[in-house]
Amino acid sequence: MEPRNHHYVPQHFLSAWSVDDGKKTNRYRRIAHTGKVEFRKGVSIVHCASENELYVLSDGINTVNFESSVMNESLDAPGAVVIKKLRTSGLDSLDEKDRFTLANYVICMEARNPKTMDKMQGLESNLGGIPDHNFAPWLDCLKNISAKGKRGTGPLGTTLYVKLDSQFGDDGFTNALLRCFPLEVKLAERRLVTSDYPVGRIGSYEEKFILSLAVAPDHAILWLLDCEMRTLISKFPEKKKVQIVNFLTLGDANTAFTTTDEPDSFVSKELGWKNRLDHEGRQKRLSEVLTAG
């Protein structure tokens, strides 16, 4: 029987923020109706960053669950290997294939998020030219759902198919990361958080952007197209780097996860900060964080 609880942030990823028995984490959560942030210790990772039947496609006639066959097998399994290697041996240990897998994993971490899927609602999938050999059973389902504009699961499924099928060659978003000058941040203390939207990005993939992913509480990767900004951040003291990575991680988040036992006022304040600003406001706020003393 297929699992109903679908994780949009994989459990293998969240496990780096586990406490106690390795199955629980400490969580910040912004309560929607009050706007206040709750801090709770010992929350089960199984129930974090997940939603029932998130990756089930149904048009009323056909129903397909691609959580196991696509998300787990084609995305999470190879991603978990590279994330483990990155955590253990660092960015320099990754070969060209590993870096491509990592970039694809990061891009799909955004695409698979319910927040992204909601933004895609009503968009029609571009199904032209997609070969129907491996995923033929659900192409008709995708077409029907896409036409109905149901929450973006159709576009998401097609996006993932395009990204994971080798016949399509290079992908623009993945290549955008591969063209960057990645900056690896390793810390002496475990002070980085992750979130239910762990990919922190400011700017468009088609233009200049900064993207951050904390892969562990003491380890993060920043992707930047701007060499000067990379050099600037690389010279910051550890405390400042922690603030920048956490700031980016919290931008689109509703919940955040930490290994620390006491709440951090910065995390509580900045949780979901992008939701309150437009594009120009986000750029301005990033500049303020980068230049603050």
N, C-alpha and C positions, 0 to 999 in steps of 0.2 A: 504494500500500500504506500502510495506517495505521501511524503510528509506535508502537512498543511501549513506549518509555521515556516515561512520563507524569510531568510535573512538577507537584507540588502547590504548590510555590513557583515561579512563572513565571520563565523565564530572563531575560525583560526586566526583572524586578524585581531579581533577583540581580546583574545586570550592573553595577549601581551599586557593588557591592563587588568589582569585577574588578581584577586587577593585571596587570602585564606587558603581554600582548598583548590584554587585554580579554576573554579566554576562560577565565581562571583566577582563583581566589580563595584566600585563606588560611583554613584550617578548624580549628576546635576540634571534637573528637569524644569523647564519653564512652564508654569501652569497657565494654560491658554486664557481662562476666564478672569484671572487676577493679574497676570503678568509677572508674578513673583517667581523666584527660583527656589526650588526645593533641593536639598542635598540629602541623599540617602545612602547609607552604607550597606554592603552585602546584598546587592541586587543580582539575581541570576542572569548570567550572560545568555542563556538559552532564550530568554524573553526580551533581550535588548536588540534594538535596531532590526526588528522583524515585523512581519504582518502576515496574517493568514491568507493563503492562496494569492499572494501578490503576483506570482508569475504563472497564473493560470489564464489561458486564453479561452474564451467561450463566446460564441456568437448565437447561442441558443440551440444550435444543432450540433456543432463540433465543440469539444472541450479538450484542450491540450495543456498538460502541465510540463513546462520546460525548465522547471527549477532543477530537477535532477539531471536531465539529459543535456542541458545546455549550460546552465549557470554553474552547477557543481563540477560536471565532467570536463567541460571545455574552457571554463574560466577560472573557477576557484581552485581546482586541483593543480594546474600548472602555476597559478599565481601563488599558491601556498608554498610551493617549492622555492620559488624565487624570493618571496618575502622571508622565508626561513634563512636562506643563504645570505640575504642582505643583512638581516639582523645579526647573524653569526659572524660574517666575514667582511661586511662593509661593501660599499658601492664599487670599489675597485675590483672586487672578486667576480663581478658580473660580466659575462662575455656578451657579444653582440646579440645573440639569441635571447639571453636573459633580460637584457635591457629592453628589447622589443616586447617581451612578455610582460615586464613590469609596466611599461608605458601603456600597453593595451589594458592591463589590469586596472590602472589608475583611471583611464578614460572611461572604462565600463563601470567603475565604482560610482562615477557621476551618473551615467546613463541609467543604471539600474535603480537609482534612488526614487522613492515615491514622489519626492518633490519635483524631480526632473520629469517623471512620468506625467504628473499633473500638468506641467507646463506644456507637454506635448499633446495634451488632450485636444481632439478635434483635428489634429494634423493628419493628413493622409500619408501613408507609407509610399515610398517610391519603390514599387515592386518590379519595375521594368528590368529585364535582363537577369533576374535572379534565377540561377539554375535550380531545378526542383528535384535533384537526385536524393540528397540526404534528408531534407526537411519537407519533402512533398506532403506528408500527412497533415501538416499544419499551415501550408501556404494558403489554402482556401479559407481557413479560419482567420488567418491574418488579414486577408483581403476584406472579409466581411466585417471584422471588428474595426479595421481601419476606416471603412466606409461609414460606420456608425460613430466613430470618434470616441470609443470607450476608453477613457482615462490614459490614453497613450500606450497601452500595452501592445497594440498592434505596431506602432512605430518603434517601440522599444525592442520588440521581438525581431523586427526586420533589421534594426540597427545592429543588434548583437549578431544576427546571422551574417550580415555583411562583414562585420569585423572579424568573425571567427572562421570564415570560409577562405581558404588560401587562394581560391581562384580570383579573388578580388584584388590581390596584391596589396600595395601600400595604402594605408588609410591616412587621411589628412590630419586628423586630430592626434593620432599616435605619432606621426612624423613630426608634428609640432613639438612634442615633448622630446623626441630624439634629436631635434635641432638645438635644443636648449643647452645651457651650460649648468648642469646640475651642481648644487652645493650640498654636501653632506654635513649634517650637524650632529655631532656626538657630544653628549653631556656627561658631567660627573654625577649628577643627581637625576632621579626619575621624576621630572617635573612637567613633562608634556602630557597633555590630555589628548584623547581622541573624541569622536562624536558620532552622531547618527548621520552626519554628512561630512566624513573625514577629509575629503579632498577640498582644501581651501584654495580658491582661485579668484583673483582679481584681474579683469581684462579678458578679451576674447582670444580664442585659440588662433584666430586669423590675424591677430595683431600682437602687440607687446602684452605680455601677461606675466604674472608671478603665480606659481602654484606650489602648494605645500602639502606634504603628507607625512605626519608623524607615524613611523612604523613601529615604534616602541616608546615607552615613557622617557627614554634617554637618547632617542635616535630619530632623526627626521631627514627628509630630502626636500630641497627647494629646487624647483625648475624655473629658470629665468632666461629670457631672451636678451635682457639688458646686462651686458658685461659689467658696466659701471655699478649697477645696483648689486650685482653678485659680489663684487669686490667690497662694496660698502658693508653689506651684511656679514660677509666673512670676517670682517675686522671688529664686529660688535662683541662686547663681553657676553658671557654665557647667559646672564640674566636677561639681557636684551633679546638674544636669539630665542629664548624660551617664550618671551612675550610676543614676538612676531609670529612664531609658529602657532602658538595657542590662539592668537588673534585670528589668523587665517582659518584655523580648524573650526573655530566657533561661528564663523560668519553665517552659514546657512543652517545651523544646527538648532534643534529643539531640545536635544539632550546631549550631555557630554559625560565622558567616563574618565576616571582617574584612579591611581593607586594610593593617593594621599588620604589620610584619615580626616583631615580638617578641610572645610571649604575655603576656596581662594576667592577673594572679593573681585579680582580681575576677571576670573572665569564667569562668575555670577553676573557681572555687569555686561560683559561682551557676548554672552550667549545669544546667538541669533541676531547679531548687530546688523547684518546686511538686510534683514527684513524691514528695517526702519529707514533705509536710505535708498535714493535712486543711484544711477550710475555715477554721476558726478560726485555725489555725496560719499560714495564708497571709495573713490579715488582719493578724495580729500582726507577721509578718515585714515586710509592706509598711509598717506604722506605724514599725517600727524603722529601715527604710531612709530614710523621709521625715524622721524626727526626728534621725537620726545627724548628728554634727558634720562 
